[in-house]
Amino acid sequence: MRKFFQEIKADLKFRSAGPGQKLSEPTRVPKEKPKAEAAPKPRQGPTDEAQMAAAAAMARMELKPKAKPPSSYEAIKNQVRKELMAEAAASEKGVCADQEDPAFSYKEAAAEPSVSGVYFICPLTSAVVRKDEKEKHIREAIQSYFAVDPVAASIMEIHTFNKDRDKVRVGVETMAKYLDNIYRHPEEEKYQKIKLQNKVFQERINCLEGIHKFFQSVGFETKTLPVPGQDTTEEYYVLKEEMLTRLEDLKYYKDQLLSCEPLRLQLDRQLCVFKPSPEAARFELPNDFYNLTAEEIKREQRLRTEAVEKASMLRTRAMREKEEQREMRKYNYTLLRVRFPDGYLLQGTFYAREPVSVLYNFVREALRDNWLPFELLGPGGLKLTDENLAFNECGLVPSALLTLAWDAAVMSDIEASRQEQAASPLKPELLSHVQTLS
């Protein structure tokens, strides 16, 4: 059988070798060309000895229940072909292993990102959390706050976890009306009960997450009461009697319910100061800055296809500017660096839709003397004079290097007065954590 496999293997290798390729088996000595008048000899099949060996081997293999032998001569050839492919793969693997050797390495190491991601600060816990952990942390933070202030926690649930703002507004106003009626008419028993199957309650309130915790925390309890004139019962929220002596608390809860805003984590600026570096304009951003969902990825693919078609079209300047603005809007965050005259760099993370005035305040808070007037110049030296424009409207997304320029007149006065200037305009506490830009 082995001899039979070797014969077929040699035959396949001979067939697969192209012009100029060396054969792994010894090169066959070509036979003399037949005379023109002689007909070519038909290809010889396997010898009788090889066929008998194969049959005997197949008979032995049939005794093994898990191993099915090749059922034909073609199947045996297929098996040999697989072995040849496996040998070729092993050979390529050996070549790759050689190339991975440091002596053959030519690929540059991937550059580290300028920031590790987008982070947020929780106002309840002061914890810093990654973007992808934000929603989970908000729920855990509010749940933990029930031990501190259950009324405030339930109100935060209502305003934070119900995304339809119109439904929240209608539901909150209805609940506030319930509390206001009790506050204004404490002697009226009808205002102290809320029927849960009431149409208004079901349509406006029951659909909101967190409302049941709110009613329980402000002093209501669930009771099953008989329906007057009927043999049936219904579920009610009934105000506890002790709350009638705390009417001012109910008024406070109502005001709190109406004035509360959704709990939002604050964007962590991740303020960094870097030494002067020739790499100041190079940015490596993590995926958090691009924030592409599956739908957005499909949209990007569609836009690329359309771009090929538009490339041959004559577009006006207005059309190009409109497309550029659309591209800028797809970013949620931007990483900005401000280069000072001494070369030091101040870096921070911002929302792409925040106004330029936020960046001016960010820089001013980092200065040793925050009264010093300055200007910020965008890429190309363009002055950012309109501080109401958003970063994505100025083309400063998803990253940009800006330059700080001092007011020339003020700096001349300082020099004329011979006032001693600090080595760097940045605060000492920031310079104590200065980093090297990699």
PAGUDREN-147778 format. One line per field, with one value per residue (C-alpha): residue in one letter; residue number from 1; x, y, z. Coordinates in nm, 2 decimals. Layout:
# residues N
r: A,...
k: NUM,...
u: X,...
v: Y,...
w: Z,...
END
This chain:
# residues 438
r: M,R,K,F,F,Q,E,I,K,A,D,L,K,F,R,S,A,G,P,G,Q,K,L,S,E,P,T,R,V,P,K,E,K,P,K,A,E,A,A,P,K,P,R,Q,G,P,T,D,E,A,Q,M,A,A,A,A,A,M,A,R,M,E,L,K,P,K,A,K,P,P,S,S,Y,E,A,I,K,N,Q,V,R,K,E,L,M,A,E,A,A,A,S,E,K,G,V,C,A,D,Q,E,D,P,A,F,S,Y,K,E,A,A,A,E,P,S,V,S,G,V,Y,F,I,C,P,L,T,S,A,V,V,R,K,D,E,K,E,K,H,I,R,E,A,I,Q,S,Y,F,A,V,D,P,V,A,A,S,I,M,E,I,H,T,F,N,K,D,R,D,K,V,R,V,G,V,E,T,M,A,K,Y,L,D,N,I,Y,R,H,P,E,E,E,K,Y,Q,K,I,K,L,Q,N,K,V,F,Q,E,R,I,N,C,L,E,G,I,H,K,F,F,Q,S,V,G,F,E,T,K,T,L,P,V,P,G,Q,D,T,T,E,E,Y,Y,V,L,K,E,E,M,L,T,R,L,E,D,L,K,Y,Y,K,D,Q,L,L,S,C,E,P,L,R,L,Q,L,D,R,Q,L,C,V,F,K,P,S,P,E,A,A,R,F,E,L,P,N,D,F,Y,N,L,T,A,E,E,I,K,R,E,Q,R,L,R,T,E,A,V,E,K,A,S,M,L,R,T,R,A,M,R,E,K,E,E,Q,R,E,M,R,K,Y,N,Y,T,L,L,R,V,R,F,P,D,G,Y,L,L,Q,G,T,F,Y,A,R,E,P,V,S,V,L,Y,N,F,V,R,E,A,L,R,D,N,W,L,P,F,E,L,L,G,P,G,G,L,K,L,T,D,E,N,L,A,F,N,E,C,G,L,V,P,S,A,L,L,T,L,A,W,D,A,A,V,M,S,D,I,E,A,S,R,Q,E,Q,A,A,S,P,L,K,P,E,L,L,S,H,V,Q,T,L,S
k: 1,2,3,4,5,6,7,8,9,10,11,12,13,14,15,16,17,18,19,20,21,22,23,24,25,26,27,28,29,30,31,32,33,34,35,36,37,38,39,40,41,42,43,44,45,46,47,48,49,50,51,52,53,54,55,56,57,58,59,60,61,62,63,64,65,66,67,68,69,70,71,72,73,74,75,76,77,78,79,80,81,82,83,84,85,86,87,88,89,90,91,92,93,94,95,96,97,98,99,100,101,102,103,104,105,106,107,108,109,110,111,112,113,114,115,116,117,118,119,120,121,122,123,124,125,126,127,128,129,130,131,132,133,134,135,136,137,138,139,140,141,142,143,144,145,146,147,148,149,150,151,152,153,154,155,156,157,158,159,160,161,162,163,164,165,166,167,168,169,170,171,172,173,174,175,176,177,178,179,180,181,182,183,184,185,186,187,188,189,190,191,192,193,194,195,196,197,198,199,200,201,202,203,204,205,206,207,208,209,210,211,212,213,214,215,216,217,218,219,220,221,222,223,224,225,226,227,228,229,230,231,232,233,234,235,236,237,238,239,240,241,242,243,244,245,246,247,248,249,250,251,252,253,254,255,256,257,258,259,260,261,262,263,264,265,266,267,268,269,270,271,272,273,274,275,276,277,278,279,280,281,282,283,284,285,286,287,288,289,290,291,292,293,294,295,296,297,298,299,300,301,302,303,304,305,306,307,308,309,310,311,312,313,314,315,316,317,318,319,320,321,322,323,324,325,326,327,328,329,330,331,332,333,334,335,336,337,338,339,340,341,342,343,344,345,346,347,348,349,350,351,352,353,354,355,356,357,358,359,360,361,362,363,364,365,366,367,368,369,370,371,372,373,374,375,376,377,378,379,380,381,382,383,384,385,386,387,388,389,390,391,392,393,394,395,396,397,398,399,400,401,402,403,404,405,406,407,408,409,410,411,412,413,414,415,416,417,418,419,420,421,422,423,424,425,426,427,428,429,430,431,432,433,434,435,436,437,438
u: 0.00,0.28,0.44,0.12,0.08,0.44,0.37,0.06,0.24,0.53,0.29,0.09,0.41,0.53,0.20,0.19,0.54,0.54,0.80,1.13,1.02,1.23,1.07,1.10,1.14,1.43,1.39,1.26,1.48,1.27,1.21,1.30,1.04,0.83,0.85,0.60,0.42,0.40,0.08,0.14,0.12,-0.17,-0.09,-0.03,-0.26,-0.15,0.04,-0.13,0.10,0.00,-0.37,-0.34,-0.15,-0.42,-0.70,-0.53,-0.48,-0.84,-0.96,-0.76,-0.88,-1.25,-1.20,-1.16,-1.51,-1.40,-1.17,-1.32,-1.07,-1.07,-1.34,-1.17,-0.86,-0.97,-1.03,-0.68,-0.54,-0.74,-0.59,-0.24,-0.32,-0.42,-0.09,0.10,-0.10,-0.02,0.35,0.33,0.16,0.42,0.69,0.53,0.50,0.87,0.93,0.70,0.88,1.21,1.06,0.93,1.29,1.42,1.68,1.40,1.16,1.07,0.73,0.72,0.56,0.21,0.21,0.06,-0.27,-0.24,-0.50,-0.62,-0.99,-1.27,-1.35,-1.62,-1.65,-1.96,-2.10,-2.24,-1.94,-1.65,-1.54,-1.37,-1.52,-1.46,-1.71,-1.84,-1.90,-2.09,-2.45,-2.38,-2.21,-2.50,-2.74,-2.52,-2.46,-2.83,-2.91,-2.65,-2.79,-3.12,-2.94,-2.86,-3.18,-3.44,-3.66,-3.38,-3.26,-3.61,-3.65,-3.31,-3.42,-3.73,-3.54,-3.24,-3.37,-3.67,-3.54,-3.86,-3.84,-4.20,-4.34,-4.12,-4.25,-4.62,-4.57,-4.38,-4.63,-4.92,-4.74,-4.66,-5.04,-5.12,-4.88,-5.00,-5.36,-5.27,-5.07,-5.35,-5.64,-5.51,-5.86,-5.99,-5.95,-6.01,-5.67,-5.49,-5.57,-5.46,-5.63,-5.36,-5.60,-5.70,-5.67,-5.46,-5.23,-5.18,-5.12,-4.91,-4.73,-4.73,-4.52,-4.22,-3.94,-3.88,-4.23,-4.33,-4.01,-4.10,-4.45,-4.32,-4.04,-4.26,-4.50,-4.75,-4.83,-5.01,-5.36,-5.64,-5.97,-6.33,-6.51,-6.81,-7.14,-6.96,-6.82,-6.48,-6.16,-5.89,-5.53,-5.46,-5.17,-5.27,-5.08,-4.98,-5.14,-4.81,-4.74,-5.03,-4.81,-4.53,-4.70,-4.39,-4.19,-4.45,-4.42,-4.04,-4.06,-4.29,-4.05,-3.76,-3.95,-4.02,-3.67,-3.45,-3.24,-3.11,-2.79,-2.51,-2.15,-1.91,-1.65,-1.30,-1.07,-0.77,-0.55,-0.19,0.12,0.40,0.75,0.84,0.83,0.86,0.57,0.32,0.11,0.09,-0.22,-0.31,-0.67,-0.86,-1.19,-1.38,-1.32,-1.48,-1.78,-1.91,-2.21,-2.30,-2.54,-2.28,-2.03,-2.28,-2.34,-1.97,-1.95,-2.23,-2.08,-1.75,-1.94,-2.11,-1.78,-1.65,-1.95,-1.92,-1.55,-1.64,-1.90,-1.83,-1.92,-1.95,-1.76,-2.09,-2.14,-1.79,-1.82,-2.15,-2.00,-1.71,-1.94,-2.13,-1.80,-1.72,-2.05,-1.99,-1.73,-1.85,-1.51,-1.20,-0.84,-0.69,-0.33,-0.23,0.14,0.28,0.56,0.81,0.71,0.52,0.20,-0.14,-0.37,-0.74,-1.04,-1.36,-1.70,-1.69,-1.99,-1.86,-1.79,-1.44,-1.49,-1.46,-1.10,-1.01,-1.13,-0.94,-0.62,-0.68,-0.73,-0.39,-0.20,0.00,-0.13,-0.48,-0.53,-0.28,-0.46,-0.39,-0.52,-0.55,-0.45,-0.58,-0.41,-0.28,-0.25,-0.62,-0.73,-1.02,-1.20,-1.56,-1.57,-1.93,-1.85,-1.83,-1.51,-1.66,-1.77,-1.41,-1.26,-1.10,-1.21,-1.13,-0.79,-0.60,-0.28,-0.34,-0.09,-0.11,0.00,0.03,-0.10,0.20,0.12,0.08,0.40,0.58,0.46,0.57,0.92,0.94,0.86,1.14,0.91,1.06,0.88,0.85,1.02,0.68,0.34,0.18,0.10,0.37,0.15,0.09,0.46,0.54,0.36,0.50,0.53,0.73,0.52,0.58
v: 0.00,0.24,0.17,0.24,0.58,0.67,0.60,0.82,1.09,1.10,1.12,1.42,1.60,1.55,1.69,1.99,2.11,2.41,2.52,2.59,2.44,2.18,1.86,1.73,1.37,1.28,1.43,1.18,1.11,1.21,0.94,0.98,1.15,0.91,0.93,1.15,0.86,0.66,0.71,0.82,0.54,0.55,0.63,0.31,0.25,0.11,-0.22,-0.54,-0.55,-0.20,-0.28,-0.60,-0.41,-0.14,-0.39,-0.57,-0.25,-0.14,-0.48,-0.43,-0.08,-0.19,-0.37,-0.03,0.12,0.48,0.49,0.48,0.40,0.55,0.38,0.43,0.51,0.87,0.89,0.76,1.03,1.29,1.17,1.19,1.54,1.65,1.52,1.72,2.03,1.97,1.95,2.27,2.45,2.32,2.45,2.79,2.80,2.73,3.03,3.25,3.14,3.25,3.59,3.64,3.62,3.96,3.94,3.92,4.16,4.46,4.57,4.87,4.82,4.97,5.31,5.35,5.56,5.92,5.84,5.50,5.59,5.82,5.85,6.00,6.11,6.01,6.31,6.06,5.84,6.06,5.74,5.76,5.51,5.41,5.50,5.15,5.11,5.44,5.31,5.02,5.25,5.50,5.23,5.09,5.45,5.53,5.20,5.26,5.61,5.46,5.40,5.77,5.94,5.70,5.99,6.16,5.82,5.73,6.07,6.03,5.69,5.85,6.13,5.92,5.59,5.70,5.83,5.98,6.33,6.42,6.11,6.20,6.56,6.45,6.18,6.40,6.68,6.44,6.30,6.65,6.73,6.43,6.56,6.92,6.82,6.65,6.95,7.20,6.98,6.76,6.71,6.56,6.18,6.13,6.30,6.05,5.75,5.68,5.40,5.20,5.10,5.45,5.54,5.85,5.66,5.38,5.60,5.87,5.72,5.35,5.34,5.51,5.33,5.42,5.56,5.28,5.33,5.70,5.66,5.42,5.65,5.96,5.77,5.58,5.21,4.96,4.85,4.64,4.82,4.72,4.91,5.10,4.93,4.62,4.29,4.35,4.50,4.73,4.82,5.17,5.38,5.51,5.78,5.69,5.89,6.00,6.19,6.43,6.58,6.62,6.82,7.04,6.73,6.65,7.00,6.96,6.62,6.78,7.06,6.81,6.59,6.89,7.04,6.73,6.66,6.33,6.21,6.26,6.16,6.44,6.40,6.36,6.60,6.38,6.69,6.61,6.83,6.72,6.84,7.00,6.72,6.69,6.44,6.71,6.69,6.31,6.16,5.79,5.77,5.47,5.35,5.54,5.86,5.73,5.57,5.39,5.16,4.88,5.11,5.38,5.14,5.04,5.41,5.47,5.20,5.35,5.69,5.55,5.40,5.73,5.91,5.71,5.81,6.18,6.19,6.24,6.51,6.88,7.00,7.35,7.49,7.49,7.13,7.04,7.24,7.07,6.73,6.83,6.94,6.62,6.42,6.63,6.55,6.18,6.23,6.26,6.35,6.53,6.53,6.88,6.99,7.35,7.43,7.72,7.95,7.75,7.43,7.27,7.10,7.10,6.82,6.76,6.56,6.74,6.68,6.75,6.98,7.19,7.56,7.69,7.90,7.58,7.54,7.90,7.83,7.50,7.68,7.97,7.74,7.58,7.91,8.03,8.39,8.33,8.70,8.70,8.76,8.51,8.39,8.03,7.96,7.65,7.45,7.68,7.97,8.06,8.25,8.11,8.44,8.31,8.13,8.03,7.79,7.42,7.22,7.02,7.34,7.46,7.14,7.05,6.69,6.42,6.58,6.89,7.08,7.45,7.72,7.97,8.33,8.59,8.94,9.13,9.46,9.31,9.11,9.43,9.60,9.31,9.32,9.70,9.68,9.43,9.19,8.86,8.59,8.23,7.96,7.83,8.00,7.67,7.60,7.43,7.14,7.06,7.09,6.84,6.57,6.66,6.37,6.28,6.24,5.90
w: 0.00,0.09,-0.24,-0.42,-0.23,-0.32,-0.69,-0.70,-0.49,-0.73,-1.02,-0.87,-0.79,-1.15,-1.29,-1.05,-1.13,-1.35,-1.61,-1.44,-1.11,-0.93,-0.83,-0.48,-0.62,-0.84,-1.19,-1.44,-1.74,-2.04,-2.29,-2.65,-2.85,-3.05,-3.42,-3.59,-3.75,-3.42,-3.21,-2.84,-2.59,-2.35,-1.99,-1.78,-1.49,-1.15,-1.16,-1.06,-0.76,-0.65,-0.69,-0.48,-0.21,-0.20,-0.18,0.11,0.29,0.24,0.37,0.69,0.74,0.71,1.04,1.21,1.28,1.29,0.99,0.64,0.37,0.02,-0.18,-0.52,-0.70,-0.74,-0.36,-0.30,-0.53,-0.34,-0.01,-0.15,-0.28,0.07,0.20,-0.06,0.03,0.40,0.31,0.12,0.41,0.65,0.42,0.41,0.78,0.81,0.58,0.79,1.11,0.96,0.86,1.22,1.34,1.44,1.17,0.90,1.07,0.87,1.02,1.25,1.59,1.61,1.76,2.10,2.11,2.22,2.49,2.60,2.54,2.63,3.01,3.22,3.58,3.78,3.99,4.25,4.31,4.16,3.99,3.64,3.40,3.04,2.78,2.73,3.10,3.14,3.13,3.37,3.62,3.61,3.71,3.98,4.12,4.13,4.29,4.56,4.62,4.74,5.07,5.10,4.96,4.82,4.70,4.51,4.37,4.24,4.08,3.91,3.78,3.62,3.45,3.35,3.23,3.03,2.70,2.56,2.71,2.62,2.80,3.10,3.11,3.09,3.35,3.59,3.56,3.64,3.95,4.07,4.03,4.26,4.53,4.49,4.54,4.87,4.98,4.90,5.02,5.30,5.44,5.11,5.14,4.76,4.69,4.91,4.69,4.34,4.15,3.96,3.69,3.62,3.25,3.31,3.55,3.30,3.00,3.15,3.46,3.46,3.15,3.32,3.48,3.85,3.93,4.17,4.37,4.38,4.52,4.78,4.89,4.93,5.16,4.95,5.00,4.78,4.91,4.77,4.83,4.75,4.47,4.61,4.50,4.35,4.48,4.32,4.44,4.29,4.36,4.49,4.61,4.94,5.13,5.48,5.75,5.90,5.58,5.64,5.92,5.67,5.40,5.35,5.26,4.99,4.85,4.85,4.67,4.41,4.34,4.33,4.08,3.85,3.86,3.83,3.53,3.39,3.56,3.31,3.36,3.29,3.02,3.17,3.00,3.07,3.09,3.00,2.97,2.73,2.67,2.34,2.07,1.69,1.72,1.84,1.53,1.52,1.67,1.73,1.84,1.99,1.85,2.12,1.92,1.61,1.78,1.47,1.53,1.29,1.11,1.08,0.93,0.66,0.60,0.56,0.31,0.12,0.13,-0.01,-0.30,-0.37,-0.35,-0.64,-0.85,-0.74,-0.83,-1.19,-1.12,-1.12,-0.77,-0.65,-0.36,-0.15,-0.23,-0.11,0.21,0.28,0.24,0.46,0.74,0.72,0.76,1.07,1.23,1.26,1.54,1.90,2.05,1.96,2.11,2.10,2.18,2.23,2.17,2.38,2.25,2.46,2.29,2.58,2.49,2.67,2.57,2.65,2.53,2.43,2.28,1.91,1.95,2.23,2.15,2.11,2.43,2.63,2.49,2.58,2.94,2.95,2.86,3.09,3.39,3.32,3.32,3.62,3.54,3.40,3.33,3.04,2.71,2.43,2.10,1.96,1.61,1.43,1.17,0.90,1.14,1.12,1.43,1.63,1.69,1.70,2.03,1.98,1.69,1.77,1.72,1.43,1.26,1.27,1.13,1.47,1.48,1.55,1.65,1.60,1.70,1.78,1.86,2.15,2.08,2.35,2.31,2.17,2.34,2.68,2.65,2.54,2.85,3.07,2.91,2.94,3.31,3.35,3.55,3.60,3.41,3.51,3.30,3.18,3.19,3.30,3.67,3.87,3.97,3.60,3.52,3.80,3.60,3.26,3.02,2.71,2.40,2.25
END
